[in-house]
Amino acid sequence: MPEQHARHYHVSSAVVVALPAMKDDVLAALARMENVEVYGHEGGKIVVVIEGTNTGMLGEALSTISTLEGVVAANMVFEHVEPEGVTDDDHRTDAA
């Protein structure tokens, strides 16, 4: 059987700490970023979900977030990797 190279789907969560006076500006900047979604926020803490096709994409997004004006810290909390479009012997695609 030929070897298949499945693409992978990466999902990460991160906590972003923003200066309270800059929180709205940071939220607006995060909303403009591709593959980044604000999951929730309270005070100066913001939880985001970052998605991509490799770990490098997640790291690049987190690095960009950490350089936003008003961000004090941005730390990855969790990363999960799933193969995309994995097929079994019957050539059926796994449903997510």
Secondary structure as UniProt FT lines:
FT   STRAND          8..18
FT   HELIX           20..22
FT   HELIX           23..32
FT   TURN            34..35
FT   STRAND          36..42
FT   TURN            43..44
FT   STRAND          45..52
FT   HELIX           55..66
FT   TURN            69..70
FT   STRAND          71..83
FT   TURN            89..90
//
